[in-house]
Amino acid sequence: MKITGGLARGIVLKNVKGDRLRPATGYLREAVFSFLGDGVIGSRFLDLFAGTGSYGLEALSRGANSGIFVENSREIAGALEENLAAVCRSMGAANGGCVWIRDALRVRTEEKFDLIFIDPPYNLSRTYGDEILARGLNFLQKSGHSRLIFEVPADMHLNAPDGVQLLRRLGGSGRNSPAAAIYA
């Protein structure tokens, strides 16, 4: 798994062995960031269920100013920290203005973000997807360029709250293949 664009393009991201992690594919990340375009530049992001950090790190590489990574596994968070250091070294930055905290289901902050990436384990998406979406939307900045990206199994569709628009759905062709739903 590699960073697909921006200043850190080609940097290989460390992954954790085993089946505890389902990293976002390069193909889907490329499609998401192609859709987001220049809206990434200068943004602040929140990467929930960050795993190895591929969405947030891709955002940094493509011009985001800073962000918060949220991952509750110490082992996976260790890989995320190594990936953050590698990406920031490649970009000539200290740590990209990023921090990480532990539990994605218990995030408490008054901060608002321009970009929110949500990529939970599929069993959580299937059971609590609508609730996770609604909670994530509470952190979204209310501006014309703010976006929430939720990676789900391709056969799954979330019920967005009133006033929230599904802008685009990308990827996915089989039950457990990934798709990204982009909301504003």
C-alpha positions as CSV (number, residue, x, y, z in Angstrom):
1,M,0.0,0.0,0.0
2,K,1.4,3.4,-1.1
3,I,0.6,7.1,-1.0
4,T,-0.9,7.7,-4.5
5,G,-0.4,11.4,-5.0
6,G,1.1,14.6,-3.8
7,L,4.5,15.3,-2.2
8,A,4.7,11.9,-0.6
9,R,3.6,10.0,-3.6
10,G,5.1,6.5,-3.7
11,I,5.8,6.3,0.1
12,V,5.1,2.7,1.2
13,L,2.8,2.6,4.2
14,K,3.5,0.0,7.0
15,N,0.7,-2.4,7.6
16,V,-0.1,-4.7,10.5
17,K,-0.1,-8.4,9.8
18,G,-3.3,-10.4,10.2
19,D,-6.9,-9.9,9.4
20,R,-7.6,-7.1,12.0
21,L,-7.1,-4.4,9.4
22,R,-8.7,-3.8,6.0
23,P,-6.7,-0.8,4.5
24,A,-8.3,1.5,2.0
25,T,-7.2,0.5,-1.5
26,G,-5.1,2.8,-3.6
27,Y,-7.6,2.7,-6.4
28,L,-10.5,3.9,-4.1
29,R,-8.3,6.6,-2.5
30,E,-7.2,7.9,-5.9
31,A,-10.9,8.1,-6.9
32,V,-11.9,9.9,-3.7
33,F,-9.0,12.4,-4.0
34,S,-9.7,13.0,-7.7
35,F,-13.2,13.9,-6.7
36,L,-12.1,16.2,-3.9
37,G,-9.5,17.9,-6.1
38,D,-8.2,21.2,-4.8
39,G,-10.6,21.1,-1.9
40,V,-7.9,19.2,0.0
41,I,-5.4,22.0,-0.1
42,G,-5.3,23.9,3.2
43,S,-7.9,21.7,4.8
44,R,-8.0,20.3,8.3
45,F,-9.2,16.6,8.5
46,L,-10.4,14.1,11.0
47,D,-9.6,10.4,10.1
48,L,-11.8,8.2,12.2
49,F,-11.0,4.4,12.4
50,A,-7.7,5.5,10.9
51,G,-6.0,2.2,10.8
52,T,-2.6,2.8,9.1
53,G,-3.7,6.3,8.3
54,S,-4.0,6.0,4.5
55,Y,-6.8,8.5,4.0
56,G,-5.3,11.2,6.3
57,L,-1.8,10.7,5.1
58,E,-3.0,10.9,1.5
59,A,-4.7,14.2,2.5
60,L,-1.4,15.6,4.0
61,S,0.5,14.5,0.9
62,R,-2.0,16.4,-1.3
63,G,-1.9,19.6,0.7
64,A,-4.0,19.4,3.8
65,N,-2.6,21.6,6.6
66,S,-3.3,19.3,9.6
67,G,-5.6,16.7,11.1
68,I,-6.4,14.2,13.8
69,F,-6.1,10.5,13.4
70,V,-8.3,8.3,15.6
71,E,-7.4,4.6,16.1
72,N,-8.1,2.5,19.2
73,S,-5.6,-0.4,18.6
74,R,-2.1,0.3,20.1
75,E,-0.5,-2.0,17.6
76,I,-2.2,-0.4,14.6
77,A,-1.6,3.1,16.0
78,G,2.1,2.2,16.2
79,A,2.1,1.6,12.5
80,L,0.2,4.8,11.9
81,E,2.8,6.8,13.8
82,E,5.6,5.2,11.7
83,N,3.6,6.0,8.5
84,L,3.0,9.6,9.7
85,A,6.8,10.0,10.3
86,A,7.7,8.6,6.9
87,V,5.2,10.8,5.0
88,C,6.2,13.9,6.9
89,R,9.9,13.2,6.3
90,S,9.2,12.8,2.6
91,M,7.4,16.2,2.6
92,G,10.1,17.9,4.7
93,A,7.6,18.6,7.6
94,A,7.8,17.8,11.3
95,N,4.5,15.9,11.9
96,G,2.1,17.7,9.6
97,G,0.4,19.3,12.5
98,C,-1.2,15.9,13.3
99,V,-2.1,14.1,16.5
100,W,-3.7,10.8,17.2
101,I,-6.2,9.8,19.9
102,R,-7.5,6.4,20.8
103,D,-11.2,5.6,20.4
104,A,-13.2,6.6,17.3
105,L,-16.5,5.9,19.0
106,R,-15.7,8.3,21.9
107,V,-14.2,11.3,20.1
108,R,-15.1,14.4,22.0
109,T,-14.0,17.7,20.4
110,E,-15.6,21.0,19.7
111,E,-13.4,21.3,16.6
112,K,-14.9,21.3,13.1
113,F,-13.1,19.8,10.1
114,D,-13.1,20.4,6.4
115,L,-12.7,16.7,5.6
116,I,-13.8,13.7,7.6
117,F,-12.7,10.2,6.6
118,I,-14.6,7.3,8.2
119,D,-13.5,3.8,7.4
120,P,-14.8,1.4,10.2
121,P,-14.6,-2.3,10.1
122,Y,-17.4,-3.6,7.9
123,N,-19.2,-5.3,10.8
124,L,-19.5,-1.9,12.6
125,S,-20.6,-0.3,9.3
126,R,-23.4,-2.8,8.9
127,T,-24.6,-2.6,12.5
128,Y,-24.0,1.1,13.3
129,G,-23.3,2.8,10.0
130,D,-26.2,5.3,10.1
131,E,-25.3,6.3,13.7
132,I,-21.5,6.6,12.9
133,L,-22.4,8.8,9.9
134,A,-24.7,11.1,12.0
135,R,-22.0,11.4,14.7
136,G,-19.3,12.1,12.1
137,L,-21.4,14.9,10.5
138,N,-21.3,16.7,13.9
139,F,-17.6,17.3,13.3
140,L,-18.0,18.6,9.8
141,Q,-17.4,22.3,9.1
142,K,-20.4,24.0,7.6
143,S,-18.9,25.3,4.4
144,G,-19.3,24.7,0.7
145,H,-16.2,22.7,0.4
146,S,-16.5,20.5,3.5
147,R,-16.9,16.8,2.8
148,L,-17.4,13.5,4.7
149,I,-16.1,10.4,3.1
150,F,-17.5,7.1,4.5
151,E,-16.0,3.8,3.2
152,V,-18.6,1.0,3.2
153,P,-19.1,-2.4,1.7
154,A,-20.3,-1.9,-1.9
155,D,-23.7,-3.5,-1.2
156,M,-24.4,-1.2,1.7
157,H,-26.2,2.2,1.6
158,L,-26.4,4.6,4.5
159,N,-29.4,6.7,5.5
160,A,-28.1,10.3,5.6
161,P,-29.9,12.6,8.0
162,D,-32.2,15.4,6.6
163,G,-30.2,18.2,5.0
164,V,-27.2,16.0,4.2
165,Q,-26.6,15.3,0.5
166,L,-24.9,12.3,-1.0
167,L,-22.7,13.9,-3.6
168,R,-21.1,10.8,-5.2
169,R,-20.6,7.1,-4.6
170,L,-17.3,5.6,-5.9
171,G,-16.0,2.1,-6.4
172,G,-17.5,-1.2,-5.3
173,S,-18.9,-4.1,-7.3
174,G,-19.2,-7.0,-4.8
175,R,-20.5,-7.6,-1.4
176,N,-17.3,-6.9,0.5
177,S,-15.5,-4.8,-2.1
178,P,-15.1,-1.2,-0.9
179,A,-17.2,1.8,-1.9
180,A,-16.8,5.4,-0.8
181,A,-19.9,7.6,-0.2
182,I,-19.1,11.3,-0.2
183,Y,-21.5,13.6,1.7
184,A,-21.9,17.4,2.1
